[in-house]
C-alpha cells in the first residue's frame, strides 16, 4: 500500500508498505478514506514536536472496515468508522482512575507519532479504538470528530460557563472548534488570529452558521484583563494568555509545541487568582460523545482542501510547511484522501 513516512530530516516521503493484516482476535483493518492534516503533524514537520523517523504519520482518520479478527463483535466489513488514535492499556494506575489519555503505556504507542498511522491506504487498530459513524454523516464531518474530542475535553476541564468571556488564541481548526463550542454553549467567544487567510476563513465560516455570534479579530486588538477564559491553541502563548485573563481567570494550554517557553511571575498568578489548565489531548471516554455531538455541528465547513495521497506536497504548500521559516497559510483544514470515498 502507499503511505507517507517521516524521514530523518523531518520531511515526508511517499513509499510502499505492506498492507496491515489481522494478527490478533481484536484487530480491525480499515480502508482509510480521509485523514485530517493536524497541527501536530505540522509541528512534527517543522521540528516543534517529536516523532519517530520511519513512522507512517497521520492520526485523524475515517474509513471503512475491510477485515476483522475472530474476536471482534461490534464491527463488520463495510462499517464506516472514525479512529480514536489516543491508545491506552486500560490496566495501569491512570487508566484505572479513568484518565485514559494519561496512560502509562501511551509513550511509544501513539498513532502517527511512534506507531504507524493513517496517511496510508489502510490502518490496523484494535476494535475498541474504532467508533461507528452515524448513518448519513459525511466523511468531511466525521474527520473532525477527533479534534472535536480534544476541544470537548479541554473545555470541560476549563469548566466552560454560559457567562464566560472566552478568548481563543489561534485561528486554525482547533481554535475554530473551541470558539464554535464556546458559542454553542452560550458564552461570548472571540477568536484572535494573526494570519490574514485564516482570519478571513474563520470569519466566513462563522458567518455561515445561523445564530453564531463568534467574532474574529487580530491578536493585538485583544485587551489585557478582558476574558474569564483564555485558550491557547498555539501552545506558545501562555504568557500572553495570562495577560489577557482577568482576575480569577482560567487559562487553558491546548497547542502542542515542545520548543515553546513562557515567563510567568508566580506572584501574578497568586494575587490575580489565575488557574492554568493542561488537560492533555482527550479522554477516550469523550470520543463517543464527540461522534454524537458532531451530528449537530456543521464541521464540514472547516475542511477547505482535499489532497490525494500522491499529491501530498500540495498539502504541505497549503499549510505553509517549508524548510526554515513556515510560509503563510492558504487553507484551513486539509484532508489527505486515499480513494476510499467520502
N, C-alpha and C positions, 0 to 999 in steps of 0.2 A: 504494500500500500504506500501511497505518498504521505509524507509527513514533514513538518517544519521542525528542524532540530537546532538547538542552541549550540553555537560554536565557542571555542576557547576565547575568541576576540569579541564575544557578545553580539555577534551577527547571527542571522538565521540562514539556514540552508535547506532547500527542498531536496529531500533524499527519499530513498525507498527503504521501508522497513517491513519486516514480516508482519502480516496481519495477525492481531492478537486472537487467541483461541480460548475457549473454555478450558480451564485447568483445575478448577475446584467446583464443588457442588453448588456454591452460591454465586458463581461467576455469571456475568451477563456481558455479551458483546453487542455494542451499539454501532450502527452505521451513522456516523456523525453527519448532521445536516448543516448546522451552523455552530460557530464558536465565536463568542464576542472577544474582541481585542481589548483587554483590560488595561487600566492604568498601571497595574502591577507589571503586566507584560512589557509595557513601555518603559517602566522603571528598570526592569532587568536589562533591556537592550541599551539603555543609557547609562548603565553602571550604578544605578541607585538602589538596587535590591538584589540580594544574592540568589543565584540559581545554579544548578549543576550543569556544566557543559556536557553535551551528549543527550540531554533530555529533550523529548518532544514537548514543546511548550503548549500553552492554551488550557483553560480550565472552565470557561463559561459555555458549556456545551449542551446542545439539544440534538435529538436524533431519533432513530427508530431501532428497536430491538431486533436483532437478527439471529441470535443464538443464546440459549440459556443453559445453565448447569442443571444437573439432575435434582438438586435440592431447591431450586427456585420455584416459589409458589405464587408470587404476586405479579409476575410479569411473563409475557409470552411474545414470541416473534410477531412483529407488526405493531406492537405498542409504541406510542410516541412518548418520549421521556425527557426530563431535564436532569442533568447530572449535578450532584452535590459533591464538589471537589474537596470539601473540608472533612477529611477522613479522621476516624477515631477508632480506638480499640474497644471501648465500652467496658473495660475492666480495670483501668488504672484509677488512682485515687480521685483525679479530677473528673474523669468520666462518671464515676460513681456518685459524684456530687451534682451531676447534670451539666457540668461545664465542659461540654464535649469539644469546644473549639480550643481548649487548653489541654487537650490530651497529651500525656507524657510521651506518647509514641508518634506524635504528629510530625516532628522533625524527621526528615528523611523519607517522608511518606506523603508529600504534598503534590497533588496533581499539577503537572505543568511546571513545577519548580524543581523537584528532585525525584519525581516519579512520572513516567511518560503520560502526557496529557492529550489534548483534543484538537490541536492543529494538525489533524490527520483524518484519514478517511474512516478509521474505526477506532473505538475506545473500549477497553475492558474495565469494568468496575464490579464490585460486589453488589448484590441485589439491594441492600439497604441504602446505598448511595444513589439510587436511581428512582425518580419520582414520576409517576404517570401524569401526563398533561390532560387537562380537561378537553373534552370534545370541542372542536372548533377553534381552540386557541392557536393562533399562528405562531410559527417559529420566531418571527420577528418580535413578538411579545414575550414568548417563553424564554428567549435568550437573555432577557433582562431579569429573570427570576433570581439568579444567583446574586447579582449586585443588589437587587431589591432586598434580599435576605440580610445582606451586610448592613444596609441602611436601617432596616427594621431593628436589628439587634442593637445598633448604636443609639438610635433614638429612644428605644426602650430603656437602655442603660442611662440615658440622659434624663429620663422621666419627663418627656415632652408633655407640655400642658397647653391647653387652649389659649391661655392668657400670655403665652411666651412671645417675646420679640426675638425672632430667630435670624441670625446672620450666618450664611453659608459661604465659606471661603473656597473658591474653586468652582468653575462652571463646566466641568466635564460631566460625563454621565452620572457619576456618583453624586456630585454636587446638585445636579438637576433632580435626581431622585430624592435627595434629602429635602430640598425645597418643596418638591411636589408632595411628599408625605407630610411635611410640616403644615403646608396649606390645607391638605386633605383633613388634617386633624383640627383645623380651625385656628391655628396660630398664624401670626403675621410673619411672613418669610421674605427676606431679602437675599439675593444671590449676587456675590461680588466676583467678577472675573476680569482679568486684565487683557486677555486675548480678544481682539475685536470680532473674529469669526465666531468664537464660541459664545461670546456675549450676545451677538445677534441671533445665533441659532437657538440659544436658550430663550431669548425674548419671544422669538417666533413660535417656539413650542408651547410656551405657557399661554400665549395669546390665543392659541387654537383650542384651549381647554375651557369649556363653558364654566363660568364662576370662579376660575382660578385668579387669585389676587397676588401671586408672586411678582415681585419687582426685581429687575436685573440692573446692575449698575457697575461702575468701575470701583476697584477697591479703595481708592483714595477718597471716595465720596462717603465712605462709612465712618461715622464719627466715633470717637472713643466713648466708652461707657454707655453704649446705645443698645445693648442686647442682653437679654436674660439667658440666652443660649447661643453659643457660637460653635460651629462645627468646621473644623479644618480638614477639608477633604484632600488637601495637597500633601499634608504630612510634614511641612517645613515652615509653618506659620504660627507656631504655638505662642510665641511672644506677641505677635500682632493680635492673635485671637484673644489673649488675656487682656490686652489693651482695650479691645472692643467690648469685652464683657463688663457689665455693670456690677455693682456690689451684689454679692450673693449669686453671681452668675455662674453658669456651668459651661465648661469648655471641653469639647469632645475632639480627640485626635483620631482621625479616620484614615488619612493618607499613609501609604507605606513608602518610607524614604529613609534608608538606613545611613545616609550621609548627612542628614539634617541635624542641626543642633539649635538650642534656644537658650536665651538668658532670661531667667525669671528671678525676681527678688522675693525670697521667701516671706519677707515682711509684707509685701504687697498681697501675696496670697492669703496671709494670715489676717491682715487688717481689713481686706475687702471681702473676705469670706468666700474666695473662689474655690470651685471644685473642678479639678482636672480629671477627665474620664478617658480611660482606654478600655474598650470593650472587645478588642480583637476583631476578627472578621465577622463570624456569626456562629451562634449555637445551632447545631444541625436540627434541633427541635423546631426552630423557626422556619426551616425550609418549606415544610408542608403548608404553613400559614402563608408564606410568600407566594406559593403557587396559587392559593385561593385568592389572595389579595390582588394578584396580577390580573385576575378575571375582570376586575372593576377599574383598572387604571389603563390609560392609553399609552402604554410603554413603547409600543412600536414606533411612535413618533420620534423617539430618541435615536433610532437607527437611521443614519444618513447614507451609509455606504455598504454595499455588498461586494466583496472581493473574492474571486476564486482562489483556491489554494495555490494554483500555478502562478497566479499574478500577485503573490503576497507582497512584493516590493511596492505595489500601488498602495497597500495599507500603510506601509511604513512612511511613504511620502505624505499621505493624507494626515497622519498623526504627527508629522514633523520629526520623525526619528531619523537622525543622521549622525555620522561621526562628529565628535566635538559638540558644539552648542546645538540644541534642538532648534528646528525651524518652526515657523508659525503653523498652527493647525489649519486644515481645510476640511475638517469633518468633525462630527460629534461621536456617535457610536459607530464603529466599523466592525462588521462581522465577516469572518472568513467562511466561505461556503465550499462544500465538498461534493455538490451534486446530489445530496440526499433529500432534496425537496425543500418546501417552505411550509 
